[in-house]
Amino acid sequence: MQAITAPDRDAGVSGLILTDRPYPHAAENDVVVRVHAAGFTRGELAWPGTWTDRTGRDRMPSVPGHEVSGVVAELGYGTTGLTVGQRVFGLTDWARDGSLAEYVAVEARNLAPLPADVDHTVAAALPISGLTAWQGLFDHARIVTGQTVLILGAAGAVGSLAVQLAREAGTRVIGAGRSADRDTVLALGAHTFLDLDAGRLADAGEVDVVFDVIGGDILDRSAALVRAGGTLVSIAQPPTVRPEDGRALFFVVEPDRTRLTDLVRRLRDGRLRVRVGAVRPLTEAAAAFAPAQRVPGRTIIRIAED
């Protein structure tokens, strides 16, 4: 099969190449998925799991990409709950070869059934962003109706879904981003837009929850906005400044089949929109890691057709 490979840690994005790789082995409780569309995170070449397995042993060269949508091609020993030929989507393991390939081996529990009326390119944009937004808001920040939620980076892949989920949950949503993101963030359902280019973070006032996808100085300064008993959640970095009388935490998204099913149901009902920008073939996946210009929405790699 063909796959995008990263040969070593030092080569970076410029070292990504399209090459032939062995067909993956389906271990116990695995499935092999014929990949129709794949998503990736541009910073993943810096992740430890990209270069080592679960025991810490070297696994170069590595196949990046951790979001997959496709069709089950093979079941590993003991695998239940899925069938050969079934449409599925979900997350690949952080410490195994990923989804920028024609086939990928995935733990069955990390995949959810994909309805026939959801395109693979849309499904491939949902797992990391959707699960991160859900887990940050509900599992970690534990938002409830009537609260005020400030989302830093509200036009991005995670932030845009967090805006929609927080709005649906009955919270007052303040979406923060660049000046050019105003119309997008308000169209997603934010009650108020906060222009970070203007440098007036304090205009948000007191909030119950800050959900950060940016990090750095903005994350540090946002801690002062969290009222007593509130929560600061970041996926960019561990917070170094804690809210007074509040919580501050950092987390990494975890696979969740049940929640993926909930998210795709919202997608089909029109309650959730995923922003897909460019769709590129596998031959252009390496270039997609370092685009010449910013493309609004997720870039998805289309590998096979239905």
VOBA-1610 file (N, C-alpha, C; in pm, whole numbers, padded with zeros to 5 digits, always signed):
BEGIN
Met+00084-00119+00000Met+00000+00000+00000Met+00088+00125+00000Gln+00028+00239-00033Gln+00099+00365-00026Gln+00062+00441+00100Ala+00158+00515+00152Ala+00137+00592+00274Ala+00234+00710+00277Ile+00197+00812+00351Ile+00288+00922+00380Ile+00373+00879+00501Thr+00504+00891+00489Thr+00589+00851+00600Thr+00680+00966+00643Ala+00708+00969+00772Ala+00805+01062+00830Ala+00927+00979+00867Pro+01040+00995+00798Pro+01152+00903+00818Pro+01223+00917+00951Asp+01236+01040+01003Asp+01303+01058+01132Asp+01262+01190+01195Arg+01297+01206+01321Arg+01256+01323+01398Arg+01310+01454+01342Asp+01431+01450+01287Asp+01499+01574+01248Asp+01453+01629+01114Ala+01393+01545+01029Ala+01357+01590+00894Ala+01240+01687+00893Gly+01149+01676+00992Gly+01036+01766+00999Gly+00941+01748+00882Val+00861+01851+00856Val+00762+01846+00748Val+00828+01823+00613Ser+00945+01882+00593Ser+01013+01868+00464Ser+01055+01725+00435Gly+01058+01640+00537Gly+01098+01502+00519Gly+00984+01407+00486Leu+00860+01456+00490Leu+00746+01369+00461Leu+00749+01325+00315Ile+00730+01196+00293Ile+00733+01143+00157Ile+00623+01040+00138Leu+00579+01024+00013Leu+00484+00919-00023Leu+00564+00796-00064Thr+00537+00684+00001Thr+00618+00565-00025Thr+00533+00440-00008Asp+00588+00327-00046Asp+00520+00198-00026Asp+00546+00148+00116Arg+00441+00096+00178Arg+00452+00041+00313Arg+00382-00095+00317Pro+00421-00181+00410Pro+00352-00310+00421Pro+00206-00292+00462Tyr+00121-00381+00415Tyr-00018-00385+00458Tyr-00020-00408+00609Pro-00103-00333+00685Pro-00097-00343+00832Pro-00151-00476+00885His-00099-00516+00999His-00143-00637+01067His-00256-00603+01163Ala-00363-00681+01158Ala-00476-00663+01251Ala-00451-00745+01376Ala-00411-00680+01484Ala-00388-00748+01611Ala-00521-00783+01677Glu-00514-00846+01792Glu-00635-00882+01866Glu-00718-00757+01895Asn-00849-00765+01865Asn-00945-00656+01887Asn-00923-00536+01794Asp-00843-00555+01690Asp-00822-00453+01588Asp-00918-00472+01471Val-00927-00368+01388Val-00977-00382+01252Val-00878-00314+01160Val-00872-00359+01036Val-00800-00286+00932Val-00904-00208+00853Val-00882-00078+00840Val-00974+00010+00769Val-00914+00047+00634Arg-00991+00032+00528Arg-00954+00090+00400Arg-00988+00238+00409Val-00888+00322+00407Val-00906+00464+00436Val-00965+00536+00314His-01075+00606+00337His-01134+00690+00233His-01096+00836+00253Ala-01087+00879+00377Ala-01045+01017+00407Ala-00974+01018+00541Ala-00878+01108+00555Ala-00797+01115+00677Ala-00775+01259+00717Gly-00768+01280+00847Gly-00735+01411+00901Gly-00603+01405+00976Phe-00540+01519+00990Phe-00411+01525+01058Phe-00402+01655+01136Thr-00305+01660+01228Thr-00276+01780+01305Thr-00135+01825+01270Arg-00120+01950+01230Arg+00009+01994+01176Arg+00123+01983+01277Gly+00092+01988+01405Gly+00198+01980+01504Gly+00234+01840+01549Glu+00173+01738+01489Glu+00191+01603+01543Glu+00330+01546+01522Leu+00409+01604+01432Leu+00546+01554+01415Leu+00632+01583+01537Ala+00583+01670+01626Ala+00654+01699+01750Ala+00606+01613+01867Trp+00503+01533+01846Trp+00449+01451+01955Trp+00538+01330+01979Pro+00564+01292+02106Pro+00646+01174+02134Pro+00592+01046+02071Gly+00458+01032+02072Gly+00399+00911+02019Gly+00417+00892+01870Thr+00453+00998+01800Thr+00478+00987+01656Thr+00602+00904+01628Trp+00691+00896+01725Trp+00821+00833+01702Trp+00847+00709+01786Thr+00760+00682+01884Thr+00781+00565+01970Thr+00651+00488+01987Asp+00662+00360+02022Asp+00542+00282+02049Asp+00503+00299+02195Arg+00407+00219+02240Arg+00355+00236+02376Arg+00457+00202+02483Thr+00559+00125+02448Thr+00663+00090+02545Thr+00782+00185+02539Gly+00774+00285+02449Gly+00883+00380+02437Gly+00990+00343+02337Arg+00971+00231+02265Arg+01069+00189+02165Arg+01051+00266+02035Asp+01163+00289+01968Asp+01163+00363+01842Asp+01076+00292+01737Arg+01002+00371+01659Arg+00922+00312+01551Arg+00932+00394+01421Met+01049+00449+01396Met+01072+00519+01271Met+01097+00421+01157Pro+01052+00451+01033Pro+00971+00566+00993Pro+00827+00552+01041Ser+00759+00666+01049Ser+00626+00671+01106Ser+00526+00723+01003Val+00402+00674+01011Val+00293+00724+00928Val+00207+00817+01013Pro+00200+00947+00982Pro+00120+01040+01063Pro-00029+01032+01030Gly-00107+01117+01100Gly-00252+01122+01081Gly-00323+01038+01185His-00423+01097+01253His-00493+01023+01359His-00644+01029+01349Glu-00696+01082+01240Glu-00840+01079+01216Glu-00866+01001+01090Val-00963+00912+01094Val-00986+00824+00981Val-01135+00807+00956Ser-01169+00797+00829Ser-01303+00757+00788Ser-01287+00662+00671Gly-01355+00549+00677Gly-01339+00451+00571Gly-01429+00332+00590Val-01383+00218+00540Val-01462+00095+00541Val-01378-00017+00602Val-01440-00097+00688Val-01369-00209+00752Val-01332-00311+00645Ala-01201-00341+00635Ala-01151-00438+00537Ala-01120-00572+00600Glu-01092-00574+00730Glu-01049-00698+00795Glu-01070-00686+00946Leu-01107-00797+01009Leu-01123-00801+01154Leu-01009-00880+01216Gly-00953-00827+01325Gly-00855-00902+01400Gly-00922-01006+01488Tyr-00840-01094+01546Tyr-00892-01200+01633Tyr-00968-01138+01751Gly-01088-01187+01777Gly-01166-01144+01892Gly-01241-01013+01873Thr-01231-00952+01756Thr-01297-00824+01734Thr-01448-00842+01721Thr-01523-00764+01795Thr-01669-00769+01789Thr-01723-00628+01773Gly-01850-00619+01735Gly-01917-00490+01726Gly-01909-00422+01592Leu-01818-00469+01504Leu-01806-00415+01369Leu-01799-00531+01271Thr-01829-00502+01144Thr-01829-00607+01042Thr-01751-00561+00919Val-01698-00657+00844Val-01629-00626+00720Val-01726-00557+00623Gly-01681-00450+00561Gly-01764-00373+00469Gly-01839-00258+00534Gln-01832-00247+00666Gln-01905-00141+00738Gln-01831-00009+00728Arg-01906+00100+00710Arg-01849+00234+00711Arg-01824+00276+00856Val-01705+00329+00884Val-01667+00367+01021Val-01584+00494+01017Phe-01572+00557+01134Phe-01482+00672+01150Phe-01436+00677+01294Gly-01324+00746+01317Gly-01276+00757+01454Gly-01131+00796+01462Leu-01068+00758+01575Leu-00930+00795+01605Leu-00838+00675+01595Thr-00721+00695+01536Thr-00618+00592+01542Thr-00534+00614+01667Asp-00460+00512+01703Asp-00376+00517+01823Asp-00264+00619+01807Trp-00231+00692+01916Trp-00124+00791+01911Trp+00012+00728+01885Ala+00032+00605+01925Ala+00165+00543+01921Ala+00176+00432+01817Arg+00090+00437+01713Arg+00097+00343+01602Arg+00090+00421+01472Asp+00122+00353+01362Asp+00110+00418+01232Asp-00032+00469+01212Gly-00042+00587+01150Gly-00168+00658+01142Gly-00241+00642+01010Ser-00326+00741+00982Ser-00430+00729+00879Ser-00393+00784+00742Leu-00276+00846+00726Leu-00238+00897+00595Leu-00180+00783+00511Ala-00266+00688+00485Ala-00227+00564+00417Ala-00352+00502+00355Glu-00331+00408+00265Glu-00446+00342+00203Glu-00518+00248+00299Tyr-00444+00193+00395Tyr-00502+00107+00498Tyr-00439+00140+00633Val-00516+00124+00741Val-00463+00148+00874Val-00526+00049+00972Ala-00447-00001+01066Ala-00498-00088+01172Ala-00536-00002+01292Val-00657-00024+01345Val-00712+00059+01453Val-00780-00032+01555Glu-00770+00003+01681Glu-00850-00068+01781Glu-00997-00045+01752Ala-01074-00152+01749Ala-01215-00143+01713Ala-01292-00048+01805Arg-01255-00045+01931Arg-01327+00040+02027Arg-01310+00189+01999Asn-01210+00226+01916Asn-01186+00366+01884Asn-01263+00414+01763Leu-01345+00326+01705Leu-01421+00357+01585Leu-01571+00353+01613Ala-01645+00435+01538Ala-01791+00435+01549Ala-01850+00414+01410Pro-01969+00355+01402Pro-02035+00340+01271Pro-02061+00476+01207Leu-02045+00482+01076Leu-02068+00606+01002Leu-02191+00590+00913Pro-02294+00671+00934Pro-02414+00661+00851Pro-02382+00683+00703Ala-02464+00622+00618Ala-02439+00626+00474Ala-02451+00765+00415Asp-02524+00855+00483Asp-02545+00989+00427Asp-02444+01092+00476Val-02339+01049+00545Val-02233+01141+00589Val-02108+01113+00505Asp-02059+01214+00437Asp-01943+01198+00350Asp-01818+01170+00434His-01730+01088+00379His-01607+01054+00450His-01521+01176+00480Thr-01517+01274+00391Thr-01434+01392+00416Thr-01484+01472+00535Val-01615+01475+00555Val-01671+01542+00671Val-01644+01462+00797Ala-01663+01331+00789Ala-01641+01244+00905Ala-01497+01248+00952Ala-01402+01259+00859Ala-01261+01261+00897Ala-01222+01389+00969Ala-01303+01492+00958Ala-01275+01619+01025Ala-01335+01626+01165Leu-01410+01525+01204Leu-01487+01532+01329Leu-01420+01471+01452Pro-01345+01360+01444Pro-01306+01291+01568Pro-01224+01371+01667Ile-01108+01423+01629Ile-01025+01496+01727Ile-01092+01624+01770Ser-01139+01704+01673Ser-01198+01833+01708Ser-01326+01817+01788Gly-01412+01724+01744Gly-01540+01706+01813Gly-01524+01650+01953Leu-01440+01546+01967Leu-01419+01488+02099Leu-01347+01585+02192Thr-01251+01660+02140Thr-01181+01758+02223Thr-01277+01865+02274Ala-01360+01917+02185Ala-01457+02019+02226Ala-01552+01965+02332Trp-01604+01844+02309Trp-01699+01785+02404Trp-01633+01760+02540Gln-01518+01694+02538Gln-01453+01659+02664Gln-01409+01782+02741Gly-01361+01885+02670Gly-01321+02007+02738Gly-01437+02077+02806Leu-01550+02085+02736Leu-01666+02157+02789Leu-01740+02078+02896Phe-01769+01952+02868Phe-01860+01877+02954Phe-01789+01786+03054Asp-01684+01718+03013Asp-01616+01627+03105Asp-01523+01700+03201His-01457+01805+03154His-01358+01875+03236His-01410+02005+03296Ala-01469+02091+03213Ala-01524+02217+03267Ala-01661+02199+03331Arg-01731+02093+03290Arg-01863+02059+03345Arg-01960+02178+03333Ile-01972+02232+03212Ile-02058+02348+03192Ile-02205+02310+03213Val-02283+02410+03256Val-02427+02393+03276Val-02499+02514+03218Thr-02627+02496+03193Thr-02710+02603+03139Thr-02701+02729+03224Gly-02691+02844+03157Gly-02688+02972+03227Gly-02550+03026+03254Gln-02447+02944+03239Gln-02311+02992+03261Gln-02263+03074+03140Thr-02153+03147+03162Thr-02086+03219+03054Thr-01955+03150+03023Val-01936+03120+02893Val-01818+03045+02848Val-01741+03131+02748Leu-01613+03150+02774Leu-01524+03221+02682Leu-01440+03117+02608Ile-01447+03117+02475Ile-01373+03023+02393Ile-01265+03099+02317Leu-01140+03071+02351Leu-01025+03139+02289Leu-00981+03058+02167Gly-00992+03120+02049Gly-00965+03050+01925Gly-01093+02990+01869Ala-01199+03070+01870Ala-01333+03019+01841Ala-01358+02987+01695Ala-01271+03031+01605Ala-01291+03001+01463Ala-01214+02879+01417Gly-01132+02822+01504Gly-01050+02708+01467Gly-01128+02578+01466Ala-01059+02469+01437Ala-01124+02339+01425Ala-01195+02298+01553Val-01126+02308+01666Val-01185+02273+01795Val-01278+02384+01844Gly-01231+02508+01834Gly-01308+02620+01885Gly-01443+02634+01819Ser-01451+02612+01687Ser-01577+02628+01616Ser-01681+02526+01662Leu-01637+02405+01692Leu-01729+02304+01745Leu-01765+02333+01889Ala-01669+02384+01966Ala-01698+02420+02106Ala-01802+02531+02113Val-01795+02628+02023Val-01896+02734+02020Val-02035+02674+02002Gln-02048+02584+01906Gln-02179+02527+01877Gln-02231+02440+01991Leu-02143+02360+02050Leu-02186+02272+02159Leu-02221+02351+02284Ala-02143+02456+02313Ala-02172+02538+02430Ala-02302+02615+02412Arg-02328+02663+02292Arg-02454+02733+02264Arg-02573+02638+02280Glu-02559+02516+02226Glu-02667+02418+02238Glu-02694+02383+02385Ala-02590+02389+02468Ala-02605+02355+02610Ala-02670+02466+02692Gly-02699+02578+02628Gly-02769+02685+02698Gly-02680+02781+02772Thr-02553+02788+02736Thr-02462+02884+02798Thr-02455+03011+02713Arg-02408+03118+02775Arg-02378+03241+02700Arg-02235+03227+02648Val-02219+03234+02517Val-02091+03204+02454Val-02023+03331+02405Ile-01900+03353+02450Ile-01815+03460+02398Ile-01707+03393+02315Gly-01705+03421+02187Gly-01606+03364+02098Gly-01495+03463+02070Ala-01371+03425+02096Ala-01257+03514+02078Ala-01170+03465+01963Gly-01122+03562+01883Gly-01037+03526+01771Gly-00981+03648+01702Arg-00925+03628+01584Arg-00872+03738+01505Arg-00985+03824+01450Ser-00952+03947+01413Ser-01054+04038+01358Ser-01128+03976+01241Ala-01055+03906+01154Ala-01115+03848+01035Ala-01212+03735+01066Asp-01211+03686+01189Asp-01296+03572+01226Asp-01433+03612+01279Arg-01458+03741+01291Arg-01581+03788+01356Arg-01706+03725+01297Asp-01726+03740+01167Asp-01850+03691+01105Asp-01863+03541+01119Thr-01753+03469+01105Thr-01757+03324+01118Thr-01800+03282+01258Val-01741+03344+01358Val-01770+03305+01497Val-01915+03338+01534Leu-01962+03453+01493Leu-02101+03488+01523Leu-02199+03397+01448Ala-02165+03358+01325Ala-02251+03268+01249Ala-02257+03129+01311Leu-02153+03091+01383Leu-02151+02961+01450Leu-02241+02959+01573Gly-02280+03076+01622Gly-02371+03082+01735Gly-02321+03157+01857Ala-02201+03213+01852Ala-02152+03290+01966Ala-02241+03412+01988His-02269+03444+02112His-02349+03562+02144His-02269+03691+02124Thr-02139+03682+02152Thr-02051+03798+02144Thr-01918+03756+02084Phe-01858+03847+02006Phe-01725+03822+01952Phe-01625+03913+02023Leu-01511+03856+02062Leu-01405+03931+02127Leu-01284+03934+02034Asp-01245+04053+01992Asp-01137+04070+01894Asp-01003+04067+01965Leu-00928+03957+01951Leu-00799+03944+02017Leu-00693+04031+01951Asp-00712+04067+01823Asp-00618+04157+01757Asp-00618+04294+01823Ala-00732+04331+01880Ala-00743+04461+01946Ala-00682+04459+02086Gly-00650+04340+02136Gly-00581+04329+02264Gly-00664+04363+02385Arg-00795+04348+02374Arg-00883+04387+02484Arg-00951+04264+02545Leu-00869+04170+02592Leu-00920+04047+02649Leu-01011+04074+02768Ala-00980+04177+02845Ala-01057+04207+02965Ala-01201+04246+02934Asp-01230+04282+02808Asp-01367+04318+02771Asp-01464+04202+02786Ala-01413+04082+02797Ala-01501+03966+02817Ala-01573+03972+02950Gly-01514+04041+03047Gly-01573+04044+03181Gly-01553+03912+03252Glu-01627+03893+03362Glu-01615+03767+03436Glu-01687+03654+03364Val-01625+03538+03363Val-01684+03421+03299Val-01674+03302+03393Asp-01758+03202+03367Asp-01753+03080+03447Asp-01648+02982+03395Val-01628+02983+03264Val-01536+02889+03202Val-01457+02958+03092Val-01327+02933+03088Val-01244+02966+02973Val-01200+02836+02909Phe-01227+02822+02779Phe-01181+02706+02703Phe-01079+02759+02603Asp-00952+02721+02623Asp-00841+02777+02546Asp-00783+02678+02448Val-00762+02724+02323Val-00692+02642+02224Val-00570+02716+02169Ile-00531+02827+02235Ile-00424+02914+02184Ile-00296+02901+02267Gly-00308+02911+02399Gly-00193+02906+02487Gly-00121+03039+02498Gly-00002+03035+02558Gly+00081+03154+02567Gly+00026+03261+02659Asp+00057+03387+02624Asp+00020+03501+02707Asp-00132+03514+02721Ile-00205+03486+02615Ile-00351+03498+02622Ile-00408+03400+02724Leu-00355+03279+02726Leu-00398+03182+02827Leu-00369+03233+02967Asp-00250+03285+02989Asp-00213+03335+03122Asp-00306+03447+03166Arg-00332+03542+03075Arg-00415+03657+03111Arg-00561+03621+03130Ser-00605+03515+03066Ser-00746+03478+03077Ser-00782+03425+03215Ala-00683+03379+03291Ala-00711+03325+03424Ala-00779+03428+03514Ala-00744+03554+03494Ala-00802+03661+03578Ala-00950+03684+03550Leu-01001+03630+03438Leu-01140+03649+03401Leu-01233+03546+03465Val-01177+03439+03518Val-01258+03329+03569Val-01306+03363+03710Arg-01437+03366+03727Arg-01493+03399+03858Arg-01471+03284+03956Ala-01490+03312+04084Ala-01467+03213+04190Ala-01547+03086+04161Gly-01477+02973+04172Gly-01541+02845+04147Gly-01541+02804+04001Gly-01488+02891+03913Gly-01489+02862+03770Gly-01372+02775+03728Thr-01363+02753+03596Thr-01265+02659+03542Thr-01195+02717+03420Leu-01065+02697+03415Leu-00984+02730+03298Leu-00933+02599+03240Val-00970+02570+03115Val-00932+02447+03048Val-00852+02482+02923Ser-00737+02417+02905Ser-00656+02441+02787Ser-00617+02310+02721Ile-00615+02312+02587Ile-00559+02199+02513Ile-00426+02237+02450Ala-00384+02363+02469Ala-00260+02411+02408Ala-00139+02381+02495Gln-00154+02399+02626Gln-00043+02377+02719Gln-00097+02377+02861Pro-00025+02320+02957Pro-00070+02327+03096Pro-00070+02473+03143Pro-00180+02520+03201Pro-00184+02658+03249Pro-00080+02682+03358Thr-00011+02795+03350Thr+00087+02834+03452Thr+00028+02933+03552Val-00087+02992+03517Val-00157+03085+03606Val-00295+03027+03636Arg-00327+03013+03762Arg-00454+02956+03802Arg-00554+03065+03836Pro-00682+03044+03806Pro-00783+03139+03851Pro-00790+03142+04003Glu-00816+03257+04058Glu-00832+03266+04203Glu-00958+03191+04244Asp-00944+03098+04338Asp-01057+03016+04384Asp-01121+02938+04270Gly-01042+02893+04174Gly-01095+02815+04062Gly-01001+02704+04022Arg-01038+02632+03917Arg-00957+02520+03868Arg-00888+02558+03738Ala-00772+02499+03714Ala-00700+02515+03587Ala-00647+02378+03546Leu-00670+02338+03423Leu-00626+02206+03381Leu-00596+02201+03232Phe-00515+02102+03198Phe-00478+02071+03061Phe-00515+01926+03035Phe-00561+01895+02914Phe-00594+01755+02886Phe-00564+01722+02741Val-00552+01593+02716Val-00536+01539+02581Val-00659+01455+02550Val-00713+01472+02432Val-00837+01405+02394Val-00821+01253+02400Glu-00930+01186+02435Glu-00932+01040+02442Glu-01039+00985+02348Pro-01016+00867+02290Pro-01119+00806+02204Pro-01245+00776+02283Asp-01360+00782+02215Asp-01487+00756+02282Asp-01591+00724+02174Arg-01619+00595+02155Arg-01713+00554+02050Arg-01852+00611+02073Thr-01898+00606+02197Thr-02033+00654+02227Thr-02046+00802+02193Arg-01944+00881+02229Arg-01953+01024+02202Arg-01941+01054+02053Leu-01860+00976+01980Leu-01854+00994+01835Leu-01992+00972+01773Thr-02063+00872+01823Thr-02198+00846+01773Thr-02290+00964+01800Asp-02279+01023+01920Asp-02358+01141+01953Asp-02325+01258+01861Leu-02196+01278+01835Leu-02153+01391+01752Leu-02201+01376+01608Val-02190+01257+01552Val-02234+01240+01414Val-02385+01251+01403Arg-02457+01216+01509Arg-02603+01236+01509Arg-02635+01386+01505Arg-02563+01465+01580Arg-02582+01611+01574Arg-02549+01665+01435Leu-02448+01609+01374Leu-02410+01650+01239Leu-02525+01624+01142Arg-02584+01507+01150Arg-02693+01471+01059Arg-02817+01554+01085Asp-02840+01591+01212Asp-02959+01670+01248Asp-02944+01818+01213Gly-02823+01859+01174Gly-02800+01999+01144Gly-02768+02082+01267Arg-02749+02017+01382Arg-02716+02091+01503Arg-02567+02119+01516Leu-02487+02059+01429Leu-02342+02074+01435Leu-02289+02084+01293Arg-02201+02181+01271Arg-02138+02197+01140Arg-01987+02183+01155Val-01929+02106+01065Val-01784+02091+01061Val-01731+02173+00944Arg-01630+02254+00970Arg-01575+02340+00866Arg-01462+02268+00792Val-01495+02213+00677Val-01394+02150+00592Val-01349+02252+00488Gly-01218+02275+00483Gly-01165+02371+00388Gly-01119+02300+00262Ala-00989+02273+00251Ala-00934+02206+00134Ala-00946+02054+00147Val-00971+01987+00036Val-00968+01842+00027Val-00863+01807-00077Arg-00758+01736-00033Arg-00643+01711-00120Arg-00616+01561-00130Pro-00556+01515-00240Pro-00525+01372-00253Pro-00404+01334-00168Leu-00384+01204-00153Leu-00273+01155-00072Leu-00139+01204-00127Thr-00128+01219-00257Thr-00003+01266-00317Thr+00034+01407-00274Glu-00063+01483-00223Glu-00038+01620-00180Glu-00042+01635-00028Ala-00046+01524+00044Ala-00058+01530+00190Ala+00063+01596+00255Ala+00183+01568+00204Ala+00302+01628+00263Ala+00297+01780+00252Ala+00255+01831+00137Ala+00244+01976+00117Ala+00136+02036+00206Ala+00033+01959+00239Ala-00077+02009+00322Ala-00032+02039+00464Phe+00076+01977+00511Phe+00128+02005+00645Phe+00185+02146+00655Ala+00228+02202+00543Ala+00288+02335+00544Ala+00231+02417+00428Pro+00104+02458+00436Pro+00041+02528+00324Pro+00104+02665+00301Ala+00100+02709+00177Ala+00157+02839+00142Ala+00077+02953+00201Gln-00052+02931+00223Gln-00137+03032+00284Gln-00243+02966+00371Arg-00297+03043+00463Arg-00397+02991+00556Arg-00526+02958+00483Val-00578+02838+00506Val-00703+02794+00446Val-00806+02779+00558Pro-00916+02855+00555Pro-01018+02840+00660Pro-01075+02699+00660Gly-01096+02643+00779Gly-01150+02509+00790Gly-01041+02403+00786Arg-01081+02280+00813Arg-00988+02167+00816Arg-00945+02127+00676Thr-00819+02091+00661Thr-00771+02028+00538Thr-00779+01877+00557Ile-00848+01812+00466Ile-00870+01668+00473Ile-00805+01601+00351Ile-00747+01484+00374Ile-00685+01408+00266Ile-00781+01300+00218Arg-00819+01309+00092Arg-00907+01209+00032Arg-00821+01099-00030Ile-00844+00976+00012Ile-00756+00865-00029Ile-00828+00768-00121Ala-00955+00740-00097Ala-01031+00649-00183Ala-01173+00702-00195Glu-01240+00663-00303Glu-01379+00701-00324Glu-01471+00589-00279Asp-01596+00624-00248Asp-01695+00521-00215Asp-01716+00429-00334
//
